[in-house]
Amino acid sequence: MNVLSPPRARLTIEVVYDLVCPWCFLGTRRLRRALLARPEILAELVWRPFLLNPDIGPGGVARTDYLARKFGGEDRARRLHATIAEMGRAEGVPFRFERVRQIPPVLDAHRLVRYASGHGLGDAMVDALFVAYFSQGADLGDPHSLGAIAAGLGFAEAPVLRYLASGAEADQVHADNLRAHRLGINGVPCFVVAERHAIAGAQEPEVLERLLDAAIAAGV
């Protein structure tokens, strides 16, 4: 180790997100780019679930029905998705909205992130779930689909399926969702650095870097 090199700043970054939110996929990729540009920062990402559609039941909702209710029709949604896809290309985010057929319940997917985080692979799992959903149209409400995604990261499927079937950590996901609302967070993504500095939206990497600098300057 070079004893002359300055110590790396340590920052905890809470990422409040939902796995069916395209802005969250875009925003997390931008955060990763910001951190790559600042190798002197040692960041720990803490994934905090936010349930955008908490009332969706097993089996999910047909995408066409959901878009009609949320955007007033598929044409308006298609224009918005085209804009998001164009922004995504600049970040290497492969949006393929036409492959998404269902808006799934995501409680189990958020639980899977917690499971992976316990094995040091939470960051990789979040990105794998985003890619599976927004690029491949995977059903994040189906445990076997989630098991296959986990297997792609090197997990054995059988223990993952047992974990999902157990309902373990569902209460923690709901508690994090409630906490976000109590903190006044009503949109995602939201990035909270060192518990004090927060910004919402899929911000450009340069904006996120300024947030990191503010946290460091505050003596974190």
C-alpha positions in Angstrom: 0.0 0.0 0.0 1.2 3.5 -0.8 1.5 5.2 2.6 1.5 8.6 0.8 -1.9 8.1 -0.8 -4.8 9.9 1.0 -7.3 7.7 2.8 -10.5 6.9 0.8 -13.6 8.7 1.9 -16.2 6.2 3.1 -19.8 6.9 2.2 -23.0 5.0 2.8 -25.5 5.6 0.0 -29.1 4.5 0.6 -30.8 3.9 -2.8 -34.6 4.0 -2.5 -36.0 2.3 -5.6 -38.5 0.0 -7.1 -37.6 -2.8 -9.6 -40.4 -1.9 -12.0 -39.4 1.7 -12.2 -37.4 2.5 -15.4 -36.2 5.8 -13.9 -34.7 3.7 -11.1 -32.8 1.5 -13.6 -31.5 4.6 -15.3 -30.7 6.4 -12.0 -28.8 3.5 -10.5 -26.7 3.1 -13.7 -25.9 6.8 -13.5 -24.9 6.4 -9.8 -22.6 3.7 -10.8 -21.0 5.9 -13.4 -20.6 8.7 -10.9 -18.8 6.3 -8.5 -16.5 5.0 -11.2 -15.4 8.6 -11.8 -14.6 9.0 -8.2 -12.4 6.0 -7.2 -11.2 7.9 -4.1 -14.7 7.3 -2.6 -15.4 4.0 -1.0 -19.1 3.7 -1.2 -21.5 1.2 0.3 -24.8 0.9 -1.4 -27.8 0.1 0.8 -30.9 -0.9 -1.2 -34.2 0.4 0.3 -37.3 -0.9 -1.4 -40.2 1.4 -2.4 -43.3 -0.3 -3.5 -44.9 1.7 -6.3 -47.7 -0.8 -6.8 -48.3 -2.4 -3.4 -51.8 -3.6 -4.3 -50.9 -5.7 -7.3 -51.7 -9.3 -6.4 -50.2 -12.6 -7.5 -50.1 -12.9 -11.3 -49.6 -9.2 -11.8 -51.6 -6.9 -14.0 -51.6 -6.9 -17.8 -49.3 -4.1 -19.1 -51.9 -2.7 -21.4 -54.4 -2.4 -18.5 -51.8 -0.8 -16.3 -50.7 1.7 -18.9 -54.3 2.7 -19.6 -54.9 3.4 -15.9 -51.5 5.1 -15.3 -51.0 7.1 -18.5 -54.4 7.2 -20.1 -53.4 4.9 -22.9 -50.6 3.0 -24.6 -49.8 5.8 -27.1 -48.8 8.2 -24.4 -46.9 5.6 -22.6 -45.1 4.6 -25.8 -43.9 8.2 -26.3 -42.6 8.4 -22.8 -40.9 5.0 -23.1 -39.2 6.1 -26.3 -37.8 9.1 -24.5 -36.6 6.9 -21.6 -35.1 4.4 -24.0 -33.1 7.1 -25.8 -31.7 8.4 -22.5 -30.9 4.8 -21.5 -28.8 4.2 -24.6 -26.4 6.9 -23.4 -25.9 4.9 -20.2 -25.8 1.5 -21.7 -29.2 0.7 -20.3 -31.0 -1.7 -22.8 -34.6 -0.9 -22.4 -36.9 -3.2 -24.4 -40.3 -2.1 -23.2 -42.2 -4.1 -25.8 -41.0 -7.3 -24.1 -42.7 -6.4 -20.8 -46.1 -8.1 -20.8 -47.1 -7.9 -17.1 -46.6 -5.5 -14.2 -45.7 -8.0 -11.5 -45.8 -7.9 -7.7 -42.3 -7.2 -6.6 -42.2 -8.1 -3.0 -40.3 -11.4 -3.6 -37.9 -9.7 -6.0 -37.0 -7.1 -3.3 -36.6 -10.0 -0.8 -34.2 -11.6 -3.3 -32.1 -8.4 -3.2 -31.9 -8.8 0.6 -30.9 -12.4 0.2 -28.2 -11.5 -2.2 -27.0 -8.6 -0.1 -26.4 -11.1 2.7 -24.0 -12.8 0.4 -22.3 -9.7 -0.8 -24.1 -9.6 -4.1 -26.9 -7.1 -3.6 -25.6 -4.6 -6.1 -25.2 -7.3 -8.8 -28.7 -8.7 -8.0 -30.4 -5.3 -8.4 -28.8 -4.8 -11.8 -29.6 -8.3 -12.9 -33.2 -7.9 -11.9 -33.5 -4.6 -13.8 -31.9 -6.1 -16.9 -34.1 -9.2 -16.7 -37.3 -7.2 -16.5 -36.6 -4.2 -18.7 -34.6 -6.0 -21.4 -35.9 -9.5 -21.4 -39.5 -9.1 -20.1 -38.9 -11.5 -17.2 -41.7 -12.0 -14.7 -40.3 -10.7 -11.4 -43.3 -12.1 -9.6 -42.6 -15.7 -10.6 -40.3 -17.5 -8.1 -38.8 -19.7 -10.8 -37.9 -16.7 -12.9 -36.3 -15.2 -9.8 -34.5 -18.4 -9.2 -33.1 -18.4 -12.7 -31.9 -14.8 -12.3 -30.2 -15.8 -9.1 -28.5 -18.8 -10.7 -27.1 -16.4 -13.3 -25.1 -14.8 -10.5 -23.9 -18.1 -9.2 -26.5 -18.9 -6.6 -27.9 -22.5 -6.3 -31.5 -22.3 -7.2 -32.9 -24.7 -4.6 -31.9 -22.6 -1.6 -33.2 -19.5 -3.3 -36.6 -21.1 -4.0 -36.8 -22.3 -0.4 -36.1 -18.8 0.8 -38.7 -17.3 -1.5 -41.3 -19.9 -0.4 -40.6 -19.2 3.3 -41.8 -15.6 3.1 -38.6 -14.6 5.1 -37.8 -10.9 5.3 -41.1 -9.7 3.8 -41.7 -7.7 6.9 -38.4 -5.9 6.5 -39.3 -5.0 2.9 -42.6 -3.5 4.1 -40.9 -1.7 6.9 -38.4 -0.1 4.5 -41.3 1.0 2.3 -43.1 2.5 5.2 -39.9 4.2 6.4 -39.5 5.9 3.0 -43.0 7.3 3.1 -42.5 8.5 6.7 -39.3 10.3 5.5 -41.4 12.1 2.9 -40.1 10.2 -0.1 -42.9 10.0 -2.6 -41.0 9.3 -5.8 -38.1 7.1 -6.8 -35.2 6.8 -7.3 -34.0 8.7 -4.3 -30.4 8.7 -3.1 -29.6 9.4 0.5 -25.9 9.9 1.3 -24.7 9.6 4.9 -28.3 9.8 6.2 -28.3 13.6 5.6 -27.9 14.5 2.0 -30.6 13.4 -0.4 -31.7 13.9 -4.0 -34.5 12.4 -6.0 -34.8 11.5 -9.6 -32.5 9.8 -12.2 -29.9 12.6 -11.9 -27.0 13.0 -14.2 -23.7 11.6 -12.8 -22.3 15.1 -12.4 -25.2 16.1 -10.2 -24.6 13.0 -8.1 -20.9 13.7 -7.8 -21.8 17.1 -6.3 -24.0 15.4 -3.8 -21.1 13.1 -2.8 -18.8 16.1 -2.5 -21.3 17.9 -0.2 -21.4 14.8 2.1 -17.6 14.7 2.2 -17.3 18.4 2.8 -19.7 18.0 5.7 -17.2 15.8 7.4 -18.6 12.4 6.8 
